[in-house]
């Protein structure tokens, strides 16, 4: 979970620098989510187990072929070549299906549904986190723009206050207040 948060924070640093939209940020977050990658692997393993369990319901067919060639020497000194071809096909099926195979198949089917639901939940969580971080970035970007403008305007006010102080139009306290506000804005 910490990796997801760090990754999302990194994404939003990129957002603030590059200015990408929410949809792009969500796609990046989904692409880099370790939780979704784990769920994908778990789902693939579960589907393979489900398929293997289903295979136990069907009969097994085995086919084999054997070829042999032997040289046999007769009493008269002649060589005879004896060739043999052997084929075999076997079909085996369990007579008694145990409930174990059926229950395993049902378990893997239920696990597939659970995996799909977990995937939806994680996608929704990622979307909500992405949305929150995206809104935070936009809010902070607006704050940055505001304070950037505020620094410029406070600098102008400070320059104006210094000029008025030199001309003795305001007292030193007013000029120091402007100086303090400018340093605060920075």
Residue frames as a rotation matrix with the C-alpha (Angstrom) as fourth column:
UNK 1
0.572 0.820 0.000 0.00
0.820 -0.572 0.000 0.00
0.000 0.000 -1.000 0.00
UNK 2
0.372 -0.523 -0.767 2.93
0.180 -0.770 0.613 2.32
-0.910 -0.366 -0.193 0.74
UNK 3
-0.659 -0.641 0.393 4.29
0.474 0.052 0.879 1.67
-0.584 0.765 0.270 -2.74
UNK 4
-0.021 0.745 0.667 0.97
0.977 -0.126 0.172 2.71
0.212 0.655 -0.725 -4.27
UNK 5
0.790 0.342 -0.508 0.94
0.502 -0.837 0.218 5.94
-0.351 -0.427 -0.833 -2.26
UNK 6
-0.060 -0.897 -0.439 4.53
0.119 -0.443 0.889 6.79
-0.991 0.002 0.133 -3.21
UNK 7
-0.656 -0.143 0.741 3.79
0.712 0.208 0.670 6.01
-0.250 0.968 -0.034 -6.84
UNK 8
0.354 0.871 0.340 0.67
0.916 -0.396 0.059 8.19
0.186 0.290 -0.939 -6.79
UNK 9
0.623 -0.218 -0.751 2.59
0.258 -0.850 0.460 11.05
-0.739 -0.480 -0.473 -5.14
UNK 10
-0.511 -0.856 0.074 5.22
0.285 -0.088 0.954 10.75
-0.811 0.509 0.289 -7.86
UNK 11
-0.303 0.493 0.816 2.50
0.951 0.096 0.295 10.86
0.067 0.865 -0.497 -10.50
UNK 12
0.711 0.697 -0.095 1.13
0.703 -0.708 0.065 14.06
-0.022 -0.113 -0.993 -9.06
UNK 13
0.100 -0.761 -0.642 4.53
0.131 -0.629 0.766 15.69
-0.986 -0.161 0.037 -9.03
UNK 14
-0.768 -0.335 0.546 4.65
0.533 0.138 0.835 14.86
-0.355 0.932 0.072 -12.73
UNK 15
0.161 0.918 0.363 1.11
0.982 -0.186 0.035 16.23
0.100 0.351 -0.931 -13.10
UNK 16
0.680 0.124 -0.722 2.07
0.385 -0.899 0.208 19.53
-0.624 -0.419 -0.659 -11.57
UNK 17
-0.309 -0.876 -0.370 5.08
-0.022 -0.382 0.924 19.81
-0.951 0.293 0.098 -13.86
UNK 18
-0.941 -0.129 0.313 3.52
0.274 0.253 0.928 18.52
-0.199 0.959 -0.203 -17.09
UNK 19
-0.553 0.791 -0.261 -0.12
-0.683 -0.611 -0.400 19.44
-0.476 -0.043 0.878 -16.61
UNK 20
-0.903 0.299 -0.309 -1.86
0.012 0.735 0.678 16.17
0.430 0.609 -0.667 -17.47
UNK 21
-0.178 0.929 0.325 -5.58
-0.796 -0.330 0.508 15.65
0.579 -0.169 0.798 -16.99
UNK 22
-0.020 0.265 0.964 -7.41
-0.901 0.412 -0.131 13.35
-0.432 -0.872 0.230 -14.56
UNK 23
0.909 0.413 -0.059 -8.05
-0.390 0.790 -0.473 10.62
-0.149 0.453 0.879 -17.13
UNK 24
0.416 -0.843 -0.340 -4.34
-0.284 0.235 -0.930 10.37
0.864 0.483 -0.141 -17.99
UNK 25
-0.366 -0.541 0.757 -3.41
-0.876 -0.075 -0.477 10.34
0.315 -0.838 -0.446 -14.31
UNK 26
0.385 0.609 0.693 -5.90
-0.768 0.629 -0.126 7.52
-0.513 -0.484 0.709 -13.66
UNK 27
0.922 -0.082 -0.379 -4.50
-0.220 0.695 -0.685 5.48
0.319 0.715 0.623 -16.55
UNK 28
-0.033 -0.999 0.034 -0.97
-0.489 -0.014 -0.872 5.92
0.872 -0.045 -0.488 -15.22
UNK 29
-0.270 -0.011 0.963 -2.06
-0.957 0.116 -0.267 4.92
-0.109 -0.993 -0.042 -11.72
UNK 30
0.757 0.589 0.282 -3.80
-0.536 0.807 -0.247 1.78
-0.374 0.036 0.927 -13.05
UNK 31
0.713 -0.532 -0.457 -0.82
-0.245 0.422 -0.873 0.86
0.657 0.734 0.170 -15.19
UNK 32
-0.291 -0.947 0.135 1.60
-0.392 -0.011 -0.920 1.12
0.873 -0.321 -0.368 -12.26
UNK 33
0.337 0.500 0.798 -0.60
-0.930 0.045 0.365 -0.45
0.147 -0.865 0.480 -9.58
UNK 34
-0.740 -0.654 -0.161 1.17
-0.600 0.748 -0.284 -3.39
0.306 -0.114 -0.945 -7.96
UNK 35
-0.485 0.646 0.589 -2.12
-0.399 0.436 -0.807 -4.55
-0.778 -0.627 0.047 -6.40
UNK 36
0.557 0.717 -0.419 -3.74
-0.692 0.122 -0.712 -4.92
-0.459 0.687 0.564 -9.82
UNK 37
-0.034 -0.660 -0.750 -0.71
-0.861 0.400 -0.313 -6.76
0.507 0.636 -0.582 -11.13
UNK 38
-0.864 -0.241 0.442 -0.91
-0.470 0.702 -0.535 -9.20
-0.182 -0.670 -0.720 -8.20
UNK 39
-0.025 0.950 0.312 -4.62
-0.432 0.271 -0.860 -9.76
-0.901 -0.156 0.404 -8.83
UNK 40
0.464 0.147 -0.873 -3.95
-0.886 0.097 -0.454 -10.41
0.018 0.984 0.176 -12.51
UNK 41
-0.544 -0.740 -0.397 -1.38
-0.682 0.665 -0.305 -13.09
0.490 0.105 -0.866 -11.68
UNK 42
-0.747 0.338 0.573 -3.69
-0.340 0.547 -0.765 -14.64
-0.572 -0.766 -0.294 -9.07
UNK 43
0.298 0.925 -0.237 -6.50
-0.664 0.022 -0.747 -14.69
-0.686 0.380 0.620 -11.64
UNK 44
0.175 -0.317 -0.932 -4.33
-0.895 0.343 -0.285 -16.41
0.410 0.884 -0.223 -14.24
UNK 45
-0.863 -0.503 0.048 -3.22
-0.463 0.749 -0.474 -19.05
0.203 -0.432 -0.879 -11.72
UNK 46
-0.428 0.793 0.433 -6.82
-0.392 0.269 -0.880 -19.58
-0.814 -0.547 0.196 -10.63
UNK 47
0.461 0.615 -0.640 -7.98
-0.834 0.054 -0.550 -20.01
-0.303 0.787 0.537 -14.25
UNK 48
-0.274 -0.632 -0.724 -5.23
-0.759 0.605 -0.240 -22.57
0.590 0.484 -0.646 -14.91
UNK 49
-0.931 -0.034 0.363 -6.21
-0.297 0.650 -0.700 -24.51
-0.212 -0.759 -0.615 -11.79
UNK 50
-0.019 0.999 0.040 -9.86
-0.584 0.022 -0.811 -24.36
-0.811 -0.039 0.583 -12.84
UNK 51
0.353 0.083 -0.932 -9.01
-0.915 0.236 -0.326 -25.72
0.193 0.968 0.159 -16.30
UNK 52
-0.660 -0.671 -0.339 -6.86
-0.560 0.740 -0.373 -28.50
0.501 -0.056 -0.864 -14.83
UNK 53
-0.715 0.478 0.510 -9.65
-0.323 0.422 -0.847 -29.49
-0.620 -0.771 -0.147 -12.46
UNK 54
0.316 0.860 -0.400 -12.10
-0.777 -0.007 -0.630 -29.56
-0.544 0.510 0.666 -15.35
UNK 55
-0.112 -0.459 -0.881 -9.76
-0.878 0.461 -0.129 -31.91
0.465 0.759 -0.455 -17.23
UNK 56
-0.884 -0.239 0.402 -10.22
-0.433 0.745 -0.508 -34.50
-0.178 -0.623 -0.762 -14.45
UNK 57
-0.009 0.968 0.250 -13.84
-0.510 0.210 -0.834 -35.00
-0.860 -0.135 0.492 -15.57
UNK 58
0.606 0.197 -0.770 -12.83
-0.795 0.180 -0.580 -36.21
0.024 0.964 0.266 -19.04
UNK 59
0.905 -0.289 0.313 -11.28
0.229 0.949 0.215 -39.59
-0.360 -0.123 0.925 -19.90
UNK 60
0.144 -0.940 -0.309 -7.55
-0.620 -0.329 0.712 -39.87
-0.771 0.089 -0.630 -20.52
UNK 61
0.995 0.088 0.051 -6.45
-0.010 0.583 -0.813 -41.13
-0.101 0.808 0.581 -23.92
UNK 62
0.151 -0.988 0.025 -2.93
-0.508 -0.056 0.859 -42.51
-0.848 -0.143 -0.511 -24.36
UNK 63
0.989 0.069 -0.129 -1.41
-0.146 0.415 -0.898 -43.48
-0.008 0.907 0.421 -27.67
UNK 64
0.182 -0.977 0.113 1.94
-0.538 -0.002 0.843 -45.16
-0.823 -0.214 -0.526 -28.22
UNK 65
0.941 -0.014 -0.338 3.85
-0.303 0.409 -0.861 -46.52
0.150 0.912 0.381 -31.18
UNK 66
0.256 -0.882 0.396 6.91
-0.466 0.246 0.850 -48.77
-0.847 -0.403 -0.348 -31.19
UNK 67
0.881 -0.098 -0.463 9.03
-0.408 0.336 -0.849 -49.92
0.239 0.937 0.256 -34.11
UNK 68
0.279 -0.833 0.477 11.85
-0.508 0.294 0.810 -52.45
-0.815 -0.468 -0.341 -33.90
UNK 69
0.752 -0.190 -0.631 14.15
-0.557 0.329 -0.763 -53.99
0.353 0.925 0.142 -36.46
UNK 70
0.395 -0.598 0.698 16.25
-0.528 0.473 0.705 -57.08
-0.752 -0.647 -0.129 -35.63
UNK 71
0.095 -0.470 -0.878 18.85
-0.898 0.340 -0.280 -59.00
0.430 0.815 -0.390 -37.59
UNK 72
0.525 0.094 0.846 18.66
-0.547 0.799 0.250 -62.74
-0.652 -0.594 0.471 -37.12
UNK 73
-0.329 -0.702 -0.632 21.27
-0.941 0.298 0.159 -65.14
0.076 0.647 -0.758 -38.46
UNK 74
0.767 0.641 -0.015 20.03
-0.641 0.768 0.001 -68.57
0.012 0.009 1.000 -39.50
UNK 75
0.484 -0.569 0.665 21.91
-0.058 0.737 0.673 -71.90
-0.873 -0.364 0.324 -39.36
UNK 76
0.583 -0.245 0.775 22.64
0.796 0.364 -0.484 -71.73
-0.163 0.899 0.407 -43.06
UNK 77
-0.473 -0.831 -0.294 24.36
0.769 -0.552 0.324 -68.36
-0.431 -0.072 0.899 -42.58
UNK 78
-0.282 0.460 0.842 21.61
0.638 -0.566 0.523 -66.25
0.717 0.684 -0.134 -44.09
UNK 79
-0.958 0.012 -0.285 20.61
0.204 -0.670 -0.714 -63.02
-0.200 -0.742 0.640 -42.45
UNK 80
-0.150 0.965 0.213 16.95
0.843 0.012 0.538 -62.41
0.517 0.261 -0.815 -41.87
UNK 81
-0.953 -0.062 0.298 15.59
-0.069 -0.910 -0.410 -59.05
0.296 -0.411 0.862 -40.93
UNK 82
-0.271 0.879 -0.393 12.64
0.919 0.358 0.167 -59.08
0.287 -0.316 -0.904 -38.64
UNK 83
-0.838 0.092 0.538 10.59
-0.117 -0.993 -0.011 -55.92
0.533 -0.072 0.843 -38.34
UNK 84
-0.353 0.752 -0.556 7.94
0.925 0.371 -0.087 -55.26
0.141 -0.545 -0.827 -35.73
UNK 85
-0.680 0.295 0.671 5.41
-0.189 -0.955 0.229 -52.44
0.709 0.029 0.705 -35.44
UNK 86
-0.476 0.539 -0.695 3.47
0.868 0.415 -0.273 -52.14
0.141 -0.733 -0.665 -32.24
UNK 87
-0.549 0.431 0.716 0.60
-0.197 -0.899 0.390 -49.73
0.812 0.073 0.579 -31.71
UNK 88
-0.491 0.490 -0.721 -1.39
0.851 0.446 -0.277 -49.20
0.186 -0.749 -0.636 -28.58
UNK 89
-0.475 0.473 0.742 -4.25
-0.279 -0.881 0.383 -46.96
0.835 -0.025 0.550 -27.61
UNK 90
-0.578 0.323 -0.749 -5.67
0.774 0.508 -0.378 -46.82
0.258 -0.798 -0.544 -24.13
UNK 91
-0.226 0.623 0.749 -8.64
-0.225 -0.781 0.582 -45.00
0.948 -0.038 0.317 -22.76
UNK 92
-0.564 0.031 -0.825 -9.07
0.744 0.452 -0.492 -44.63
0.358 -0.892 -0.278 -19.04
UNK 93
-0.224 0.555 0.801 -11.76
-0.323 -0.818 0.477 -42.91
0.920 -0.152 0.362 -17.10
UNK 94
-0.958 -0.094 0.272 -12.48
-0.287 0.216 -0.933 -42.93
0.029 -0.972 -0.234 -13.41
UNK 95
-0.501 0.815 -0.292 -15.56
0.545 0.559 0.625 -44.95
0.672 0.154 -0.724 -12.56
UNK 96
0.396 0.596 -0.699 -16.28
0.918 -0.236 0.318 -43.05
0.025 -0.768 -0.641 -9.41
UNK 97
-0.132 -0.363 0.922 -16.05
0.278 -0.907 -0.318 -39.30
0.952 0.214 0.221 -9.58
UNK 98
-0.349 -0.025 -0.937 -15.32
0.937 -0.010 -0.349 -37.96
0.000 -1.000 0.027 -6.18
UNK 99
0.760 0.650 -0.027 -16.88
0.649 -0.755 0.091 -34.79
0.038 -0.087 -0.995 -4.94
UNK 100
0.137 -0.805 -0.577 -13.36
0.530 -0.432 0.730 -33.46
-0.837 -0.406 0.367 -4.52
UNK 101
-0.714 -0.437 0.547 -12.98
0.682 -0.255 0.686 -32.60
-0.161 0.863 0.480 -8.21
UNK 102
0.073 0.844 0.531 -16.41
0.787 -0.376 0.490 -31.03
0.613 0.382 -0.691 -8.38
UNK 103
0.773 0.204 -0.600 -15.82
0.594 -0.562 0.575 -29.00
-0.221 -0.801 -0.556 -5.21
UNK 104
-0.251 -0.930 -0.268 -12.40
0.602 -0.367 0.709 -27.87
-0.758 0.017 0.652 -6.45
UNK 105
-0.580 0.100 0.809 -13.94
0.755 -0.308 0.579 -26.71
0.307 0.946 0.103 -9.70
UNK 106
0.528 0.840 0.126 -16.63
0.682 -0.508 0.526 -24.78
0.506 -0.192 -0.841 -7.81
UNK 107
0.492 -0.429 -0.758 -14.00
0.623 -0.434 0.651 -23.27
-0.608 -0.792 0.054 -5.50
UNK 108
-0.616 -0.776 0.132 -11.95
0.625 -0.380 0.681 -22.02
-0.478 0.503 0.720 -8.44
UNK 109
-0.229 0.627 0.744 -15.10
0.756 -0.366 0.542 -20.60
0.613 0.687 -0.390 -10.06
UNK 110
0.780 0.516 -0.353 -15.97
0.615 -0.531 0.583 -18.73
0.113 -0.673 -0.731 -6.87
UNK 111
0.083 -0.847 -0.526 -12.36
0.625 -0.366 0.689 -17.51
-0.776 -0.386 0.499 -6.57
UNK 112
-0.605 -0.253 0.755 -12.63
0.785 -0.348 0.512 -16.11
0.133 0.903 0.409 -10.11
UNK 113
0.349 0.823 0.448 -15.68
0.617 -0.562 0.551 -14.08
0.705 0.084 -0.704 -9.12
UNK 114
0.733 -0.156 -0.662 -13.98
0.571 -0.387 0.724 -12.88
-0.369 -0.909 -0.195 -5.93
UNK 115
-0.339 -0.939 0.048 -10.94
0.762 -0.244 0.600 -11.87
-0.552 0.240 0.798 -7.97
UNK 116
-0.337 0.301 0.892 -13.13
0.738 -0.504 0.449 -9.86
0.585 0.810 -0.053 -10.38
UNK 117
0.736 0.677 -0.011 -14.84
0.511 -0.544 0.665 -8.08
0.444 -0.496 -0.746 -7.49
UNK 118
0.426 -0.675 -0.602 -11.51
0.631 -0.255 0.733 -7.32
-0.648 -0.692 0.317 -5.79
UNK 119
-0.535 -0.622 0.572 -10.23
0.840 -0.314 0.443 -5.91
-0.096 0.717 0.690 -9.07
UNK 120
0.132 0.678 0.723 -13.25
0.594 -0.638 0.490 -3.58
0.793 0.365 -0.487 -9.29
UNK 121
0.864 0.192 -0.466 -12.77
0.503 -0.381 0.776 -2.49
-0.029 -0.905 -0.425 -5.67
UNK 122
0.002 -0.955 -0.298 -9.08
0.725 -0.204 0.658 -1.75
-0.689 -0.217 0.691 -6.17
UNK 123
-0.485 -0.127 0.865 -9.80
0.799 -0.466 0.380 0.18
0.355 0.876 0.327 -9.38
UNK 124
0.553 0.758 0.347 -12.37
0.483 -0.631 0.607 2.27
0.679 -0.168 -0.715 -7.50
UNK 125
0.706 -0.365 -0.607 -9.91
0.552 -0.254 0.794 2.89
-0.444 -0.896 0.022 -4.64
UNK 126
-0.390 -0.894 0.221 -7.22
0.827 -0.234 0.510 3.92
-0.405 0.382 0.831 -7.10
UNK 127
-0.152 0.405 0.902 -9.66
0.703 -0.596 0.387 6.25
0.694 0.693 -0.194 -8.84
UNK 128
0.845 0.523 -0.109 -10.66
0.432 -0.548 0.716 7.88
0.315 -0.652 -0.689 -5.56
UNK 129
0.347 -0.805 -0.482 -7.03
0.618 -0.190 0.763 8.32
-0.705 -0.562 0.431 -4.49
UNK 130
-0.507 -0.537 0.674 -6.14
0.861 -0.286 0.420 9.65
-0.032 0.794 0.608 -7.92
UNK 131
0.249 0.705 0.665 -9.05
0.616 -0.645 0.453 12.08
0.748 0.297 -0.594 -7.82
UNK 132
0.884 0.074 -0.462 -8.12
0.445 -0.437 0.782 13.30
-0.144 -0.896 -0.419 -4.33
UNK 133
-0.027 -0.978 -0.207 -4.47
0.663 -0.172 0.729 13.78
-0.748 -0.117 0.653 -5.24
UNK 134
-0.395 -0.072 0.916 -5.40
0.871 -0.347 0.348 15.41
0.293 0.935 0.200 -8.52
UNK 135
0.622 0.696 0.360 -7.68
0.496 -0.705 0.507 17.88
0.607 -0.137 -0.783 -6.77
UNK 136
0.683 -0.465 -0.563 -4.95
0.484 -0.290 0.826 18.55
-0.548 -0.836 0.027 -4.18
UNK 137
-0.381 -0.862 0.334 -2.50
0.833 -0.163 0.529 19.29
-0.402 0.480 0.780 -6.97
UNK 138
-0.102 0.417 0.903 -4.94
0.725 -0.591 0.354 21.67
0.682 0.691 -0.242 -8.64
UNK 139
0.880 0.445 -0.164 -5.69
0.417 -0.563 0.714 23.36
0.226 -0.697 -0.681 -5.32
UNK 140
0.362 -0.832 -0.421 -1.98
0.558 -0.169 0.813 23.71
-0.747 -0.529 0.403 -4.53
UNK 141
-0.421 -0.474 0.773 -1.33
0.906 -0.251 0.339 24.98
0.033 0.844 0.536 -8.04
UNK 142
0.384 0.645 0.660 -3.95
0.531 -0.739 0.414 27.69
0.755 0.192 -0.627 -7.50
UNK 143
0.886 -0.125 -0.445 -2.44
0.374 -0.372 0.850 28.53
-0.272 -0.920 -0.282 -4.11
UNK 144
-0.102 -0.991 0.087 0.98
0.813 -0.032 0.581 28.78
-0.573 0.130 0.809 -5.74
UNK 145
-0.274 0.062 0.960 -0.37
0.798 -0.542 0.263 31.13
0.537 0.838 0.099 -8.41
UNK 146
0.776 0.618 0.128 -2.09
0.410 -0.648 0.642 33.21
0.480 -0.445 -0.756 -5.74
UNK 147
0.703 -0.542 -0.460 1.04
0.395 -0.240 0.887 33.55
-0.591 -0.806 0.046 -3.60
UNK 148
-0.290 -0.782 0.552 3.18
0.933 -0.103 0.344 34.23
-0.212 0.615 0.759 -6.64
UNK 149
0.078 0.428 0.901 0.89
0.570 -0.760 0.311 37.15
0.818 0.489 -0.303 -7.47
UNK 150
0.925 0.316 -0.210 0.81
0.334 -0.416 0.846 38.17
0.180 -0.853 -0.490 -3.79
UNK 151
0.190 -0.938 -0.291 4.64
0.788 -0.031 0.615 38.32
-0.586 -0.346 0.733 -3.66
UNK 152
-0.443 -0.339 0.830 4.70
0.832 -0.500 0.240 40.58
0.334 0.797 0.504 -6.71
UNK 153
0.369 0.673 0.640 2.04
0.347 -0.739 0.577 42.90
0.862 0.009 -0.507 -5.35
UNK 154
0.883 -0.086 -0.462 3.62
0.442 -0.181 0.878 43.02
-0.160 -0.980 -0.122 -1.86
UNK 155
-0.167 -0.984 0.064 6.96
0.926 -0.134 0.353 43.88
-0.338 0.118 0.933 -3.45
UNK 156
-0.275 0.151 0.949 5.32
0.597 -0.747 0.292 46.78
0.753 0.647 0.116 -5.29
UNK 157
0.777 0.617 0.121 3.66
0.254 -0.484 0.838 47.92
0.576 -0.620 -0.533 -2.07
UNK 158
0.535 -0.664 -0.522 6.98
0.732 0.057 0.679 47.69
-0.421 -0.745 0.517 -0.22
UNK 159
-0.464 -0.719 0.517 8.74
0.881 -0.435 0.185 49.78
0.092 0.541 0.836 -2.87
UNK 160
0.069 0.593 0.802 5.92
0.356 -0.765 0.536 52.31
0.932 0.249 -0.264 -2.73
UNK 161
0.904 0.274 -0.327 6.07
0.379 -0.167 0.910 52.37
0.195 -0.947 -0.255 1.11
UNK 162
0.083 -0.952 -0.294 9.86
0.915 -0.044 0.402 52.88
-0.396 -0.302 0.867 1.07
UNK 163
-0.497 -0.229 0.837 9.48
0.688 -0.692 0.219 55.73
0.529 0.685 0.501 -1.39
UNK 164
0.452 0.752 0.479 6.73
0.194 -0.607 0.770 57.32
0.871 -0.255 -0.421 0.71
UNK 165
0.740 -0.251 -0.624 8.85
0.658 0.076 0.749 56.86
-0.140 -0.965 0.221 3.86
UNK 166
-0.349 -0.932 0.101 11.79
0.927 -0.327 0.185 58.66
-0.139 0.158 0.978 2.24
UNK 167
-0.486 0.263 0.833 9.44
0.302 -0.844 0.443 61.46
0.820 0.467 0.331 1.29
UNK 168
-0.993 0.032 -0.115 8.16
0.109 -0.158 -0.981 61.40
-0.049 -0.987 0.153 4.88
UNK 169
-0.411 0.911 -0.045 4.57
-0.667 -0.266 0.696 60.75
0.622 0.316 0.716 3.87
UNK 170
0.694 0.579 -0.428 4.23
-0.118 0.678 0.726 57.69
0.711 -0.453 0.539 6.17
UNK 171
0.463 -0.534 0.707 5.83
-0.873 -0.134 0.470 56.68
-0.156 -0.835 -0.528 9.45
UNK 172
-0.516 -0.807 -0.286 8.43
-0.833 0.551 -0.050 53.93
0.198 0.212 -0.957 9.77
UNK 173
-0.524 0.390 0.757 5.92
-0.329 0.727 -0.602 51.54
-0.785 -0.565 -0.253 11.35
UNK 174
0.601 0.777 -0.187 3.78
-0.438 0.125 -0.890 51.54
-0.668 0.617 0.416 8.16
UNK 175
0.286 -0.594 -0.752 6.84
-0.906 0.088 -0.414 50.85
0.313 0.799 -0.513 6.05
UNK 176
-0.734 -0.583 0.347 7.90
-0.674 0.687 -0.272 47.99
-0.080 -0.434 -0.897 8.39
UNK 177
0.000 0.820 0.572 4.40
-0.357 0.534 -0.767 46.49
-0.934 -0.204 0.293 8.18
UNK 178
0.773 0.240 -0.587 4.73
-0.619 0.083 -0.781 46.37
-0.139 0.967 0.213 4.39
UNK 179
-0.184 -0.931 -0.315 8.20
-0.903 0.287 -0.321 44.86
0.389 0.226 -0.893 4.73
UNK 180
-0.612 0.031 0.790 6.88
-0.532 0.723 -0.441 42.20
-0.585 -0.690 -0.426 7.12
UNK 181
0.457 0.868 0.194 3.97
-0.369 0.383 -0.847 41.31
-0.809 0.315 0.496 4.80
UNK 182
0.533 -0.340 -0.775 6.35
-0.813 0.049 -0.580 41.02
0.235 0.939 -0.250 1.85
UNK 183
-0.604 -0.795 0.059 8.61
-0.772 0.566 -0.289 38.62
0.197 -0.220 -0.955 3.76
UNK 184
-0.315 0.597 0.738 5.52
-0.403 0.620 -0.674 36.65
-0.859 -0.509 0.045 4.86
UNK 185
0.689 0.625 -0.367 4.30
-0.560 0.137 -0.817 36.40
-0.460 0.768 0.445 1.26
UNK 186
-0.010 -0.779 -0.627 7.70
-0.916 0.259 -0.307 35.11
0.402 0.571 -0.716 0.17
